[in-house]
Amino acid sequence: MNEKKRYKKGHFTTIGMILGILFGIPLGMLIGKIGVGPAIGVAIGLALGSAVEKYKNPNPIEPTKEEKEKQKKTLIIALISGAVLFAIATILFFILYK
């Protein structure tokens, strides 16, 4: 009964990205560029999370068809929301700094 625990696909990669953001925010404050810190943190967290994913989760649990559909819908909503927010920010920028 020495069976390894299985996790869903992308489990450790997600944890790495979240930790990267958390450690990237103070890093950005230290270097004086608040937007660069989380970007660096996400890149490092993604690399470390992917490495841990390959080592700790070689046989991941694949998502079901329903989970894949839910992920697809969530992604579409996130992309549309991001595009709308970007458009609003761009319009406000040009109105305020005319």
Secondary structure, DSSP 8 states (H G I E B T S, - for coil): -------BTTHHHHHHHHHHHHHHHHHHHHHT-TTHHHHHHHHHHHHHHHHHHHHH-SS-B---HHHHHHHHHHHHHHHHHHHHHHHHHHHHHHHHT-
